[in-house]
Amino acid sequence: MSPSNLVEIDSHAAETLQYIRSSMDAATAIRVHGAAGVSMGLIGLAAMALSVIPRLAAHWLGIWLSSAVIAGVIGGALVVRPASINRLALSGTPIRKFAICLAAPLFVGAVLTAVLIMHGALDVIPGTWLLLYGSALFAASVMTTRTIGAMGISFMILGLFTFLLPMNIQILALGVGFGGLHLIFGWWISRESHERQV
């Protein structure tokens, strides 16, 4: 076999290997539904609207915690539903890795929230939530798409900025993040999904 034939075979083998790797990465990526972001965004905007009503303003923490539970259940259901439709086992590697990436920052957020409440440091809770939720999304982007990573970075930047704001404006920052960013990126993800299908 001539050296030119060897080079041609090596080149073809490298291209084939690269194709197999990219196919495997695509097969293991989780496609997050844009509807999940939109739904969570609407819940975030509703929580902000309730929190700025003068007679409910003192209960902002309970409103946002309740909203987080509702949004988590709805968002989780919408993320898992396409996976089950595509016959991806919920105990399989992609879903498990996705959950692990989200779990650590969200667990830290829950623990820090309890500690901050015990110490009466309510004025740093909004920034903490935004920052840790952003880091959870950024970590989960390993198993999803770059769009989720961009969303995570946006949440982290907003969280850092929120620490500098007075408390009454921090509630609005929660709405901008959990409401506005979810809506914007939910729409963006839906548009990307539509373009892939066309």
N, C-alpha and C positions, 0 to 999 in steps of 0.2 A: 504494500500500500504506500503510495507516494505521500510526502509531507503535506502537499496541498490538500489531499483527501483527508488526512488526519485533522488539519485545521478546520476543514469544512464540517466534519463530524463533531469536533469539539464545540464549534460555534453553534451548530444545530442543537446539541445536547444542552448547552447553556441556555439557549432561548427556550427550549422545552421546559427546563427546570424552572426558569423564571415564570413561565406561563402557569405551571402547576402551582407554584407558590402563591401567585396573585389570585388564582382561582380558589385556593384553599382559604386565603385571607378573606376573600369576598364571601365565601360560603359560611365562615364563622362569624362574620360581622352581624350585629343585630340592627335591624332597620327600625328606628324609632318612628312612631306615627306622629305626624304633625298635629293630629287631633289631640294628642296627649298634651302638647305644649299649649295649644289654644284653650283647652278645657281648664288646665291649671292656671293659665293667665286670667281667664274670666273669674275664677275663684279668688285669685289674688286681688283683682280690681274690686270685687265685692267686699273682701275683707278690708281693703283700704277705705272704701266708701263708708262702711259701718264704723271703722275706727275713728273717723274724723267727725262723726256726729257728736256734738258736745256732751250729751248725756251718756254716750257709750264710750267716750274717749278714755275714761279711766279703766275700762275693761279691754283695752287694745290687746293685751297679752293673751287673754283667753280667746278673743276673736281670732287672732292669728294662729294660735295653737290648734284650735278647732278646724280652721281653714286648711292648715298643713295636713291634718289627718285626712280630711275629705279629699284634698288635692292628691295626696299620696295614693289613696285607694283608687281614685279614678284614673290618675296617670299610670299607676302600675298595671291596672286592668287593660288599659289601651296599649301599653308596651308589650304585655304578655300575649294579648289576643292575636296579633299578627304572627307571633312565633308559633302558637299552637295551630293556627290555620296552615302554616307552612310545614306542619308536622315536625317541628323542632321540639324535642323533649324538654320540658321545663326543668328537668334535673340535669340536662346536658351541659357541656362545657361552656358554650357561649353565654347562656342565661346565668349560669353559676358565676362566671367571671364578671359579668356585668353587675350582678348583685353584690359581689365582693368589693368591686371598685367603688360602688355607691355606699356600702355599709359603713366602712370605717369613718369617713368624714361626718356622715349623718349621726352615727353613734356618738362621736366626739361632740357634735352640736347639741345633742340631747343632754349629755352629761354637763357640758358647760352652761347650758340654759338653766338647769337645776341649781348649779353652783352659784350662778349670777343672781338668780332669784333669791336664794338663801342669804346672799350678802347684800341684797338690795341694789345691785348694780344693773338696774333695768336699762339704763341709758347706753349700754354697750351690747345689748342683745340684738338689735336689728343689724348692726354691722357684722356681728359674729355669725348670725344666720346667713347673711348674704355671702360672706367670705367662705364659710364652710360648705354651703350648698354649691357655690361655684367650684370649689376644689373637688367636690364629689362628682360634678358633671365632667370636669376636666379629666379626672381619673377614669370615669366611665367611657370617655371618648375613645379609649384604647379599643373597646369592643363595639363602638358604634361608628360615628362619622366625625370628620373634622368640624362640621357645623356644631355638634354638641360640645366639642372642645372650645370653639369660639364663644359659645354661649357661656360655658364655665368661666372663661377668662373675663367676659363682660360682667358676670356676677361678682367675681373677685375684685375687679376694679371698683365697681359700685360699692361693695362692702367696705373697702379701704376708705373711700371717699365719705361714706356714711358715718364713720367714726368721728369725723370733723364737724358734723352737723348738730344743731340743737335738737333736743328730743322730739319736739312736735314735727320737725321736718324729717326726722328719721322714719316716722310712720309713712310719710309720702315716699321715701326712698324704698321702703318695703314694697309699696304698690308699684313703683317704677320697675323694681326687679322682678318680684314674683308675679306681677300683673303684666307690665309692659314687655319685659324681655321674653317672658314665656310666649306672649302673643306674637311678637316679632319673629322669634326663632321658630315657633310653631308654623307660622305662615311660610317661612323660608324653607323649612323641611318639607312641607306639603308641596311647595313649588318644585323642589328638587325631585321629589318622588314622582310628580306628574311628568317632569321632563324625561325621567328615566323610562317611563312607560310609553312615551310618545315615540 
